[in-house]
Amino acid sequence: AVHIQRTYRGAVDRRAVKARVEAETAGAIKIQRAHRKKAQYSAERRAREAAACRIQAAERGRRQRAERQRKEKERIAAQKIQAVERARLARKEAAVLREARIAEAKVKLDAQENREARLTARF
């Protein structure tokens, strides 16, 4: 009876040990799986953040480029306006000068005529 009991007890012990080992390995596997999942999630999150950062940088670049182009357009428009203004002023000045020359010529002509009239009046 003792012998049977002993062998039985040994079998029970072995079975218990085996169960315990299996439980521990299962636990370890579960933990490993959890770690893997967490690491994957972290990696995905990092990737998402990096992508978002890249997108933001691209947007910023696009905005800056648009701003530069707008400024350049404005500058060109301002230059055109200035050129038009300068041309108008130049035309006005030319007209004034022409008027002045005409007036001067008239004065000279009148003086000449007066001289001639005085000379003819003497004779």
Secondary structure as the mmCIF struct_conf table of DSSP 4:
data_model
#
loop_
_struct_conf.conf_type_id
_struct_conf.id
_struct_conf.beg_label_comp_id
_struct_conf.beg_label_asym_id
_struct_conf.beg_label_seq_id
_struct_conf.end_label_comp_id
_struct_conf.end_label_asym_id
_struct_conf.end_label_seq_id
HELX_RH_AL_P HELX_RH_AL_P1 VAL A 2 ARG A 122
#
